[in-house]
Amino acid sequence: MVRRARRGQGGLGQGSGASSHERHWCKVLEKETFPDAAVAALSKKFHWVLVNRDRAPEVPPRYGVRAYPTLLLLGDKDEQVHRFSGFRKPAEFVAGLEDALRRHRLYKAGEAWDEPESRPDAIADAGTVETFPAPSEEVPSGVGFPGD
Protein backbone atom coordinates (compact mmCIF):
# COMPACT_ATOMS: atom_id res chain seq x y z
CA MET A 1 0.00 0.00 0.00
CA VAL A 2 2.86 2.40 0.74
CA ARG A 3 4.47 1.55 -2.61
CA ARG A 4 1.23 2.48 -4.38
CA ALA A 5 1.32 5.86 -2.61
CA ARG A 6 4.75 6.49 -4.15
CA ARG A 7 3.01 7.26 -7.43
CA GLY A 8 1.61 10.40 -5.78
CA GLN A 9 3.08 12.71 -3.16
CA GLY A 10 3.27 9.86 -0.68
CA GLY A 11 0.77 11.05 1.93
CA LEU A 12 0.15 8.40 4.55
CA GLY A 13 -2.64 8.68 7.10
CA GLN A 14 -2.64 6.49 10.18
CA GLY A 15 -5.96 5.95 11.84
CA SER A 16 -8.43 3.58 13.48
CA GLY A 17 -6.56 2.98 16.71
CA ALA A 18 -7.53 0.28 19.17
CA SER A 19 -8.92 2.47 21.94
CA SER A 20 -12.17 4.39 21.64
CA HIS A 21 -10.34 7.65 22.46
CA GLU A 22 -7.96 7.20 19.54
CA ARG A 23 -10.76 6.30 17.12
CA HIS A 24 -12.73 9.29 18.36
CA TRP A 25 -10.25 11.87 17.05
CA CYS A 26 -9.93 10.07 13.71
CA LYS A 27 -13.70 10.24 13.33
CA VAL A 28 -13.85 13.91 14.37
CA LEU A 29 -11.17 14.71 11.78
CA GLU A 30 -13.16 12.85 9.12
CA LYS A 31 -16.40 14.59 10.08
CA GLU A 32 -15.25 18.16 10.76
CA THR A 33 -12.05 18.71 8.79
CA PHE A 34 -12.00 16.54 5.66
CA PRO A 35 -15.31 17.89 4.25
CA ASP A 36 -14.02 21.49 4.31
CA ALA A 37 -13.66 22.85 0.75
CA ALA A 38 -10.09 24.18 1.27
CA VAL A 39 -8.96 20.89 2.85
CA ALA A 40 -10.59 18.86 0.06
CA ALA A 41 -8.98 21.00 -2.66
CA LEU A 42 -5.48 20.86 -1.17
CA SER A 43 -5.79 17.14 -0.35
CA LYS A 44 -6.01 16.41 -4.08
CA LYS A 45 -2.29 17.15 -4.28
CA PHE A 46 -1.61 14.04 -2.18
CA HIS A 47 -2.17 10.34 -2.66
CA TRP A 48 -3.60 9.23 0.67
CA VAL A 49 -3.27 5.79 2.23
CA LEU A 50 -5.34 5.10 5.32
CA VAL A 51 -3.70 2.54 7.58
CA ASN A 52 -5.81 0.64 10.09
CA ARG A 53 -3.37 -0.32 12.81
CA ASP A 54 -5.50 -3.30 13.83
CA ARG A 55 -5.17 -4.79 10.34
CA ALA A 56 -1.57 -3.69 9.73
CA PRO A 57 0.04 -3.54 13.21
CA GLU A 58 3.56 -3.45 11.75
CA VAL A 59 3.06 -0.07 10.07
CA PRO A 60 2.74 2.35 13.05
CA PRO A 61 5.99 1.24 14.75
CA ARG A 62 7.81 1.38 11.41
CA TYR A 63 7.03 5.10 11.16
CA GLY A 64 7.12 5.94 14.89
CA VAL A 65 3.39 6.58 15.14
CA ARG A 66 2.28 6.99 18.75
CA ALA A 67 -0.77 9.25 18.40
CA TYR A 68 -3.90 9.04 16.30
CA PRO A 69 -4.65 10.38 13.85
CA THR A 70 -1.15 10.86 12.44
CA LEU A 71 -0.51 12.07 8.91
CA LEU A 72 2.88 11.54 7.31
CA LEU A 73 4.41 12.73 4.07
CA LEU A 74 7.01 10.20 2.99
CA GLY A 75 9.95 10.65 0.68
CA ASP A 76 11.06 8.24 -2.02
CA LYS A 77 12.98 6.09 0.46
CA ASP A 78 10.44 6.27 3.31
CA GLU A 79 11.99 9.40 4.78
CA GLN A 80 9.50 11.31 6.90
CA VAL A 81 9.36 14.61 5.09
CA HIS A 82 6.52 15.91 7.26
CA ARG A 83 4.30 14.69 10.08
CA PHE A 84 1.46 16.04 12.13
CA SER A 85 -0.68 14.31 14.69
CA GLY A 86 -4.00 14.82 16.37
CA PHE A 87 -7.19 16.59 15.44
CA ARG A 88 -6.85 19.89 13.60
CA LYS A 89 -9.55 22.28 12.54
CA PRO A 90 -9.68 23.01 8.80
CA ALA A 91 -7.49 26.14 8.84
CA GLU A 92 -4.81 24.38 10.92
CA PHE A 93 -5.04 21.29 8.71
CA VAL A 94 -4.58 23.38 5.54
CA ALA A 95 -1.54 25.06 7.12
CA GLY A 96 -0.11 21.61 7.89
CA LEU A 97 -0.68 20.43 4.32
CA GLU A 98 0.90 23.60 2.93
CA ASP A 99 3.93 23.06 5.15
CA ALA A 100 4.08 19.44 3.96
CA LEU A 101 4.10 20.60 0.32
CA ARG A 102 6.78 23.20 1.09
CA ARG A 103 8.97 20.57 2.72
CA HIS A 104 8.33 18.15 -0.14
CA ARG A 105 9.55 20.77 -2.67
CA LEU A 106 12.72 21.27 -0.60
CA TYR A 107 13.19 17.50 -0.32
CA LYS A 108 12.82 17.01 -4.08
CA ALA A 109 15.30 19.86 -4.73
CA GLY A 110 17.85 18.18 -2.45
CA GLU A 111 17.70 21.00 0.08
CA ALA A 112 17.31 20.83 3.86
CA TRP A 113 13.65 20.03 4.54
CA ASP A 114 13.78 18.65 8.05
CA GLU A 115 14.59 21.77 10.03
CA PRO A 116 13.40 21.48 13.62
CA GLU A 117 10.27 23.40 14.56
CA SER A 118 10.87 26.46 16.69
CA ARG A 119 10.28 25.95 20.39
CA PRO A 120 9.45 28.51 23.04
CA ASP A 121 12.13 29.40 25.57
CA ALA A 122 9.72 28.54 28.38
CA ILE A 123 6.28 26.99 28.59
CA ALA A 124 5.34 28.83 31.77
CA ASP A 125 6.47 31.94 33.62
CA ALA A 126 5.80 30.58 37.08
CA GLY A 127 4.26 27.58 38.75
CA THR A 128 4.04 25.34 41.75
CA VAL A 129 5.21 21.76 41.93
CA GLU A 130 3.16 19.50 44.17
CA THR A 131 4.36 16.03 45.05
CA PHE A 132 2.33 13.08 46.23
CA PRO A 133 2.92 9.36 46.63
CA ALA A 134 2.18 7.11 43.67
CA PRO A 135 -1.40 5.84 43.85
CA SER A 136 -0.49 2.23 43.07
CA GLU A 137 2.30 -0.23 42.52
CA GLU A 138 1.67 -0.23 38.76
CA VAL A 139 3.93 1.53 36.28
CA PRO A 140 2.92 5.21 36.29
CA SER A 141 2.11 7.22 33.19
CA GLY A 142 2.27 10.96 32.61
CA VAL A 143 4.97 13.37 33.65
CA GLY A 144 7.26 12.35 36.49
CA PHE A 145 10.21 13.93 38.23
CA PRO A 146 12.77 12.08 40.33
CA GLY A 147 12.64 12.70 44.07
CA ASP A 148 15.49 13.93 46.23
N, C-alpha and C positions, 0 to 999 in steps of 0.2 A: 504493500500500500504506500509506503514511503517512496519507493522507486517510481511509482506512478505519479506522485506529486512532483517529482523532479522535472516533469515536462512543463510545469508551471513555475510559479515563484517559490514553491516549496513550503507553503503555509501548512502548519500541522497543528490541529486543535486537539487538546486532550480533555476528555470529559467523561461523564457517567461514572463517577467514583462510587465506592462501595457504601459509604455512609450517606444517610439521608441529607445531612448538612452539605456535603460536597455536591450531591446531585441537585440540591436546591439552587445553588448559585449558577450551575450550568443551565438550569431551566429558566432562571430569571434572566440570564444573558440572552437566551434564545427568544424569550417572550418580549423583553423590553428594549434590547439593543439591536439585535440582528434585523428586525423589521424596519428600522429607521432608514429613510431614503439615502442619507449620506453614507451610512455604514454599508448598505447594500451596494451602492455604486462603487465605493472604494474596494469592497471585498471582491469585486469582479477581477481585480488585478492579481488575485491570489488563486492558487489551486488548493482548496482546503481538504484535509483528511481528518475526519473525526475518529478518534481512537477511544474505544470503550475499554477501560483498564481491566474490567472483569473478563473480557474476551481475549485481550492481548496483554496479559500482566507483565510481559517482558519489556514493553515499550516505555512506560513511565520511568523506570529506573535507568534505562539506557540514555534518556535525555534529562535526568535529574529532576523530574516532575514530582513536586511534593504538595502542590496546592491545585485545587480545581475550581473553575476551569483554568487551564494554562494554554496559551497560544504561543507557538514557536515559529520562527522563520528560519529555515535551514538552508545552509549553503550546499554546494555541489558535493561536498564530502562529509555531510552531516554536521558541519559546523553550525553552532547556534548563532545566527546573525542577529536575531532579536527574540526577546521573550517578554511576555507580560502575563500576569496571573490575576485571578479574581474577577469579580464582577466590575464592569465599567459602564457608566452611562454612555449614551451615543457619542457625545462630544469628546469624552475621554478616550473612547474606543477608536474614533477616527484619528485622534492625535497619536495613539499608539500605532495604528496602521501606517500613518504618514511617516512616523519615525522608523518603522520597519522598512518601508520602501526607501527611505533616505539611506539607511544602513546597507540595504541590499545593493544600491547603486555604488556605494563606496566599496563594498565587498567585491562586486564585479569588476571595478576599476583597479583592484589590487591595493586600495588605500586602507588606512586604519579605520575599521568600522566598529570595533568593540571597545570604544572608550568607556571608562566607568562613568556611571551616572553621578552627578554632583550630589554631595551629601551635606546636610547642615552641620555647622560647627558643634551645635548642641541641640538636643531634642527638648530640653526644658531649662528654664532659668533657675528654678529652685524646686525643692521637693523634700519630702520626708520619707525616710526608709523605716518601715515597720517590720519587725521580725516576729516569727511565731513558729512553734514546733510543727514539723510535718504531720499532716492529719492521719497518715497511715504508714505502713511498712512497705507499700508498693513504690515502684519507681515513680518519682514526681514528674510532672510536665509543667511547662511554663518557664518563667524566668527565675533563675536561682542565683544566689551569691554565696560564696563560701563564708563560713563563720570564722570568728577569731580563733 
